[in-house]
Amino acid sequence: MKNVRNLKVKIFADGADKNGILEMYAKPFIKGFTTNPTLMRRAGIKDYRGFALDILKAIPDRPISFEVFSDEFSEMERQANEISNWGKNVYVKIPITNTRGKPSYDLIRRLTLGGVKVNVTAVLPLYQVRDLFQCLTGGAPAYISVFAGRIADTGRDPIPIMAAAVELLRDLPNTELIWASPRELLNIFQADEIGCHIITVTNDILKKFVLVGKDLSDYSLDTVKMFYYDAQQADYRL
């Protein structure tokens, strides 16, 4: 089994807690960062711009993605241009459609040709990756975030879809594929195996790296001890 130093896939930390972000920034194997309005709301962020600029002041040298939050394409474009100007390491997350299901392709095309580095987010079906090929050709560096974890939540194996997406992007050198919303640490190794460029991972999953390669017999014993300890602490009696 590969260790983290031998992985080709780049690991991006996904979150909105400043302390957690800075903890991951101290780790050389973390190559970038992503967040979104849902994570920011859960973290209690009230000032979107203030939070982003504060993080960028602490992390000026690794890619960071911040998302637009309008549902109208004209306002998305205004927000995207402002966010892009916050730093050279900034990628702007653009949802693949608005809430009415209208594709963002025209907006994405204008932004990438205008030099904005986009991270197209909430992509799931493979046809969306195919459609984005034309949008991103000849533009600024870009990411496509395919939500493999959400694909898996529907009972589908995401690996064939992600592998097909990797193949589609071989002729689009300015664009990297992100395995988004992983559900377990194993997904990092799966993403690496198929040649996916990037995987976004939460701190909770990243902390499981200490278990990589652990002897399964030892892990079994640790689990037995955990059950026993918790039963003792709860003072269960029959």
KEKE-3310 file (N, C-alpha, C; in steps of 0.2 Angstrom, whole numbers, plus 5000, padded with zeros to 4 digits):
npx = (5004:5003:5011:5007:5017:5020:5009:5002:4990:4984:4981:4968:4963:4947:4936:4930:4934:4944:4955:4957:4960:4972:4979:4980:4987:5000:5005:5015:5010:4997:4991:4982:4967:4949:4932:4915:4899:4890:4898:4904:4893:4890:4901:4899:4902:4900:4904:4908:4918:4927:4931:4937:4948:4955:4960:4967:4977:4984:4987:4995:5001:4996:4984:4967:4949:4935:4917:4905:4888:4876:4861:4858:4865:4872:4875:4882:4893:4898:4902:4911:4922:4926:4930:4940:4950:4955:4967:4981:4981:4969:4954:4938:4923:4911:4894:4888:4875:4862:4849:4838:4841:4847:4861:4878:4886:4889:4893:4904:4912:4915:4921:4933:4939:4942:4952:4949:4952:4943:4933:4923:4909:4899:4897:4890:4884:4892:4890:4890:4904:4909:4902:4908:4921:4922:4919:4930:4941:4956:4956:4959:4968:4959:4948:4938:4925:4920:4907:4910:4907:4894:4889:4891:4883:4870:4870:4878:4893:4906:4919:4920:4914:4923:4935:4932:4930:4943:4950:4943:4948:4961:4965:4964:4974:4974:4965:4961:4955:4944:4941:4928:4919:4923:4920:4927:4943:4949:4945:4955:4966:4959:4956:4969:4974:4966:4971:4966:4967:4966:4960:4948:4947:4940:4945:4942:4943:4956:4963:4963:4974:4984:4981:4984:4990:4990:4991:4979:4975:4980:4972:4959:4960:4961:4949:4941:4945:4940:4926:4925:4930:4921:4910:4913:4915:4902:4896:4888:4876:4870)
npy = (4994:5011:5025:5042:5050:5044:5045:5050:5058:5074:5080:5090:5100:5101:5112:5124:5129:5140:5136:5123:5123:5130:5121:5110:5117:5117:5105:5097:5088:5092:5100:5110:5120:5119:5126:5130:5138:5131:5124:5135:5141:5132:5133:5144:5156:5173:5185:5184:5189:5194:5183:5175:5184:5184:5171:5170:5178:5171:5160:5161:5154:5142:5134:5140:5137:5147:5150:5156:5164:5168:5165:5170:5172:5184:5191:5181:5181:5194:5192:5182:5188:5198:5189:5182:5192:5192:5185:5178:5164:5160:5150:5151:5145:5139:5134:5120:5121:5133:5135:5132:5123:5127:5127:5132:5135:5145:5156:5151:5149:5163:5167:5159:5162:5175:5175:5171:5159:5145:5133:5121:5116:5104:5094:5079:5068:5060:5066:5080:5083:5080:5091:5102:5102:5109:5121:5125:5124:5131:5141:5149:5141:5127:5118:5103:5098:5083:5075:5062:5056:5058:5052:5039:5038:5036:5023:5019:5014:5025:5024:5019:5030:5041:5037:5037:5051:5055:5051:5058:5071:5070:5077:5090:5100:5111:5109:5101:5086:5085:5073:5074:5076:5064:5049:5041:5036:5027:5031:5040:5033:5026:5036:5040:5028:5028:5039:5051:5069:5077:5076:5081:5083:5081:5086:5077:5064:5065:5064:5051:5045:5040:5027:5020:5006:4999:4985:4972:4963:4969:4980:4974:4970:4982:4987:4978:4982:4995:4993:4986:4995:5006:5000:4998:5011:5016:5009:4997:4985:4968)
npz = (5000:4996:5004:5010:5004:4992:4984:4969:4966:4970:4986:4993:5006:5013:5019:5032:5044:5052:5061:5058:5045:5045:5052:5043:5033:5038:5034:5023:5013:5010:4996:4992:4994:4998:4999:5003:5002:5011:5020:5026:5032:5041:5049:5055:5049:5045:5038:5022:5013:5022:5029:5018:5014:5025:5026:5015:5017:5026:5019:5005:4995:4990:4980:4982:4983:4981:4982:4971:4976:4971:4961:4949:4933:4929:4941:4947:4938:4941:4955:4953:4946:4956:4967:4960:4959:4972:4974:4967:4968:4969:4964:4957:4962:4952:4950:4941:4936:4938:4951:4945:4935:4924:4913:4916:4906:4897:4905:4911:4900:4896:4908:4909:4897:4900:4909:4922:4934:4936:4946:4942:4950:4958:4949:4942:4933:4919:4906:4909:4911:4898:4891:4897:4892:4879:4884:4892:4884:4879:4888:4904:4918:4925:4936:4937:4947:4951:4960:4967:4979:4981:4970:4974:4985:4979:4976:4965:4958:4959:4953:4939:4932:4936:4931:4917:4916:4919:4907:4897:4900:4896:4884:4888:4893:4902:4912:4927:4935:4949:4962:4971:4987:4995:5004:5012:5018:5010:4997:4993:4989:4979:4970:4967:4960:4948:4942:4944:4946:4958:4975:4986:5003:5019:5036:5046:5039:5034:5046:5048:5042:5050:5052:5040:5033:5045:5055:5054:5063:5075:5074:5076:5089:5095:5093:5100:5113:5114:5114:5126:5135:5134:5138:5152:5156:5155:5165:5163:5167:5170)
capx = (5000:5006:5010:5005:5022:5020:5003:5002:4985:4985:4976:4966:4959:4940:4933:4929:4936:4951:4961:4958:4963:4979:4983:4982:4992:5006:5007:5017:5006:4991:4993:4977:4961:4942:4927:4909:4894:4887:4903:4905:4888:4890:4907:4897:4905:4895:4907:4911:4924:4932:4934:4941:4954:4959:4963:4972:4983:4988:4989:4996:5005:4993:4977:4961:4943:4929:4912:4899:4882:4870:4858:4858:4872:4875:4878:4888:4899:4901:4905:4917:4927:4929:4933:4946:4955:4958:4973:4983:4980:4961:4950:4932:4919:4905:4890:4887:4869:4859:4845:4833:4844:4850:4868:4882:4892:4891:4896:4910:4916:4917:4926:4939:4943:4944:4958:4947:4953:4937:4932:4916:4907:4892:4896:4889:4884:4898:4889:4892:4911:4910:4900:4913:4927:4922:4919:4936:4947:4959:4955:4963:4968:4953:4946:4931:4924:4915:4905:4910:4904:4887:4887:4891:4877:4865:4871:4882:4900:4909:4925:4920:4913:4929:4940:4930:4932:4951:4951:4940:4952:4968:4966:4962:4979:4973:4960:4962:4949:4944:4937:4925:4915:4925:4916:4931:4950:4951:4944:4961:4969:4956:4958:4976:4974:4964:4975:4963:4973:4965:4954:4946:4946:4939:4950:4940:4945:4963:4966:4963:4980:4988:4979:4986:4995:4990:4990:4972:4975:4980:4966:4954:4961:4960:4941:4938:4947:4936:4920:4926:4931:4915:4905:4915:4914:4895:4894:4882:4875:4864)
capy = (5000:5017:5030:5048:5053:5041:5047:5055:5062:5079:5081:5097:5100:5104:5114:5132:5131:5143:5133:5117:5125:5131:5114:5106:5121:5115:5098:5098:5084:5096:5104:5116:5120:5121:5127:5131:5141:5126:5123:5141:5142:5127:5135:5151:5162:5178:5189:5180:5192:5195:5176:5173:5188:5182:5164:5171:5182:5166:5155:5165:5150:5136:5135:5140:5139:5150:5149:5162:5161:5170:5161:5174:5172:5191:5192:5176:5184:5200:5189:5178:5193:5200:5184:5181:5197:5192:5182:5174:5157:5159:5148:5153:5139:5140:5128:5117:5124:5137:5131:5131:5118:5130:5126:5138:5134:5152:5160:5148:5151:5170:5168:5156:5166:5182:5174:5168:5152:5142:5127:5120:5112:5100:5090:5072:5064:5061:5071:5087:5083:5081:5097:5107:5101:5114:5128:5126:5123:5137:5146:5149:5134:5126:5112:5101:5094:5078:5073:5055:5053:5059:5047:5033:5039:5034:5016:5018:5014:5031:5023:5020:5037:5045:5035:5040:5058:5056:5050:5064:5077:5070:5081:5096:5100:5116:5107:5095:5083:5084:5069:5078:5073:5057:5047:5037:5037:5023:5035:5044:5028:5024:5042:5039:5022:5029:5044:5057:5074:5080:5074:5086:5078:5084:5085:5070:5059:5066:5062:5043:5043:5037:5020:5017:5001:4996:4978:4971:4960:4974:4985:4971:4970:4989:4988:4975:4986:5001:4991:4984:5001:5010:4997:4999:5018:5017:5005:4993:4979:4964)
capz = (5000:4995:5009:5007:5000:4986:4980:4963:4967:4975:4992:4995:5012:5012:5026:5033:5050:5051:5064:5054:5038:5046:5054:5037:5029:5040:5032:5016:5008:5008:4991:4991:4999:4995:5004:5000:5007:5016:5025:5029:5036:5047:5053:5058:5045:5044:5033:5017:5010:5027:5030:5013:5014:5031:5025:5009:5020:5029:5014:4999:4990:4987:4977:4986:4979:4985:4978:4971:4979:4967:4957:4943:4930:4929:4947:4947:4935:4945:4961:4951:4945:4962:4970:4957:4961:4979:4975:4961:4970:4969:4959:4958:4961:4948:4950:4934:4934:4943:4955:4940:4931:4918:4913:4917:4901:4893:4910:4912:4894:4897:4913:4908:4892:4903:4913:4928:4935:4938:4948:4941:4955:4959:4943:4944:4927:4914:4900:4911:4910:4891:4889:4899:4887:4875:4888:4895:4880:4877:4893:4910:4922:4928:4939:4937:4953:4951:4967:4967:4985:4980:4965:4978:4989:4975:4975:4959:4959:4955:4950:4931:4930:4937:4926:4911:4916:4918:4900:4894:4901:4894:4879:4890:4898:4907:4917:4932:4938:4957:4966:4977:4992:4997:5010:5017:5017:5004:4991:4991:4985:4973:4965:4964:4956:4941:4939:4946:4948:4964:4979:4991:5009:5025:5041:5049:5035:5034:5052:5048:5039:5055:5051:5034:5034:5051:5055:5055:5070:5080:5074:5079:5096:5098:5093:5106:5119:5114:5116:5133:5139:5134:5143:5159:5158:5156:5171:5161:5172:5168)
cpx = (5004:5006:5009:5010:5023:5014:5004:4996:4986:4980:4975:4962:4953:4937:4932:4931:4943:4957:4962:4961:4971:4983:4985:4987:4999:5009:5009:5013:5000:4993:4988:4971:4955:4938:4921:4904:4891:4892:4904:4900:4888:4896:4905:4900:4900:4898:4911:4918:4929:4935:4939:4948:4958:4963:4968:4978:4988:4991:4990:4999:5002:4986:4971:4955:4938:4923:4907:4893:4876:4867:4857:4865:4875:4878:4883:4894:4903:4905:4912:4923:4930:4933:4940:4952:4958:4965:4975:4982:4973:4958:4943:4927:4912:4900:4889:4880:4867:4853:4839:4835:4846:4858:4872:4887:4894:4895:4903:4915:4919:4922:4933:4943:4945:4949:4956:4948:4946:4937:4925:4914:4900:4891:4895:4889:4890:4897:4891:4900:4912:4908:4905:4919:4927:4922:4926:4942:4949:4959:4960:4963:4962:4953:4939:4930:4918:4913:4905:4907:4897:4884:4886:4885:4870:4865:4875:4889:4903:4915:4925:4919:4919:4934:4939:4932:4939:4952:4949:4945:4959:4970:4965:4968:4978:4968:4962:4955:4949:4939:4934:4920:4917:4921:4921:4939:4952:4950:4950:4965:4966:4957:4965:4977:4972:4967:4971:4968:4972:4960:4954:4944:4945:4944:4948:4943:4953:4966:4966:4970:4985:4986:4981:4991:4995:4988:4983:4971:4975:4974:4960:4954:4959:4952:4938:4939:4942:4929:4920:4926:4925:4910:4906:4913:4906:4892:4888:4882:4869:4862)
cpy = (5006:5021:5037:5051:5050:5042:5052:5060:5068:5080:5088:5096:5104:5106:5122:5134:5133:5139:5126:5118:5126:5125:5110:5110:5119:5108:5099:5094:5087:5101:5110:5115:5122:5122:5129:5135:5137:5125:5129:5143:5138:5129:5142:5157:5167:5183:5185:5183:5192:5188:5174:5177:5186:5176:5165:5174:5176:5161:5158:5160:5144:5137:5135:5141:5142:5151:5155:5159:5165:5165:5164:5174:5179:5192:5187:5178:5190:5197:5186:5183:5196:5195:5182:5186:5197:5189:5178:5166:5155:5156:5149:5147:5142:5134:5126:5120:5129:5133:5129:5126:5121:5130:5132:5139:5141:5156:5157:5149:5158:5171:5165:5160:5173:5181:5172:5161:5149:5135:5125:5115:5109:5096:5082:5068:5065:5066:5078:5088:5084:5088:5103:5107:5107:5121:5130:5126:5130:5142:5145:5142:5133:5119:5110:5096:5090:5075:5066:5052:5053:5054:5040:5033:5036:5026:5014:5018:5020:5030:5023:5027:5042:5043:5037:5047:5059:5056:5056:5070:5076:5075:5089:5098:5106:5115:5101:5093:5082:5078:5072:5074:5066:5055:5043:5038:5033:5026:5038:5039:5026:5030:5041:5034:5024:5035:5051:5062:5076:5076:5079:5081:5082:5082:5078:5064:5059:5063:5054:5041:5039:5029:5017:5012:4997:4989:4976:4967:4965:4979:4981:4971:4977:4990:4984:4979:4992:4999:4990:4991:5005:5007:4998:5006:5019:5013:5000:4987:4975:4959)
cpz = (5000:5002:5006:5003:4993:4981:4975:4964:4972:4980:4993:5001:5011:5018:5026:5040:5050:5054:5061:5048:5039:5048:5048:5032:5031:5038:5025:5011:5006:5002:4989:4995:4995:5001:5000:5005:5012:5021:5029:5034:5042:5052:5057:5055:5043:5038:5028:5015:5016:5029:5025:5013:5020:5029:5019:5012:5023:5024:5007:4993:4988:4985:4982:4982:4984:4980:4977:4974:4976:4963:4950:4939:4930:4935:4949:4944:4938:4951:4959:4950:4951:4966:4967:4958:4968:4979:4968:4962:4970:4963:4961:4957:4957:4948:4943:4931:4939:4946:4950:4935:4924:4918:4913:4912:4898:4898:4911:4906:4895:4902:4912:4902:4894:4908:4920:4929:4939:4941:4947:4946:4954:4952:4945:4937:4922:4908:4902:4910:4902:4889:4891:4895:4883:4878:4890:4890:4878:4883:4899:4913:4925:4932:4938:4943:4952:4958:4967:4973:4984:4975:4969:4982:4985:4973:4969:4961:4955:4951:4942:4929:4931:4932:4919:4911:4915:4911:4896:4894:4899:4888:4881:4895:4903:4912:4921:4935:4946:4958:4972:4981:4994:5003:5015:5014:5010:4997:4988:4987:4979:4968:4962:4959:4949:4938:4939:4948:4955:4968:4984:4997:5015:5031:5045:5045:5035:5040:5053:5045:5043:5054:5045:5035:5040:5051:5057:5061:5075:5080:5077:5086:5099:5098:5099:5112:5119:5116:5124:5137:5140:5138:5150:5161:5159:5162:5169:5166:5169:5175)
residu = (MET:LYS:ASN:VAL:ARG:ASN:LEU:LYS:VAL:LYS:ILE:PHE:ALA:ASP:GLY:ALA:ASP:LYS:ASN:GLY:ILE:LEU:GLU:MET:TYR:ALA:LYS:PRO:PHE:ILE:LYS:GLY:PHE:THR:THR:ASN:PRO:THR:LEU:MET:ARG:ARG:ALA:GLY:ILE:LYS:ASP:TYR:ARG:GLY:PHE:ALA:LEU:ASP:ILE:LEU:LYS:ALA:ILE:PRO:ASP:ARG:PRO:ILE:SER:PHE:GLU:VAL:PHE:SER:ASP:GLU:PHE:SER:GLU:MET:GLU:ARG:GLN:ALA:ASN:GLU:ILE:SER:ASN:TRP:GLY:LYS:ASN:VAL:TYR:VAL:LYS:ILE:PRO:ILE:THR:ASN:THR:ARG:GLY:LYS:PRO:SER:TYR:ASP:LEU:ILE:ARG:ARG:LEU:THR:LEU:GLY:GLY:VAL:LYS:VAL:ASN:VAL:THR:ALA:VAL:LEU:PRO:LEU:TYR:GLN:VAL:ARG:ASP:LEU:PHE:GLN:CYS:LEU:THR:GLY:GLY:ALA:PRO:ALA:TYR:ILE:SER:VAL:PHE:ALA:GLY:ARG:ILE:ALA:ASP:THR:GLY:ARG:ASP:PRO:ILE:PRO:ILE:MET:ALA:ALA:ALA:VAL:GLU:LEU:LEU:ARG:ASP:LEU:PRO:ASN:THR:GLU:LEU:ILE:TRP:ALA:SER:PRO:ARG:GLU:LEU:LEU:ASN:ILE:PHE:GLN:ALA:ASP:GLU:ILE:GLY:CYS:HIS:ILE:ILE:THR:VAL:THR:ASN:ASP:ILE:LEU:LYS:LYS:PHE:VAL:LEU:VAL:GLY:LYS:ASP:LEU:SER:ASP:TYR:SER:LEU:ASP:THR:VAL:LYS:MET:PHE:TYR:TYR:ASP:ALA:GLN:GLN:ALA:ASP:TYR:ARG:LEU)
# end
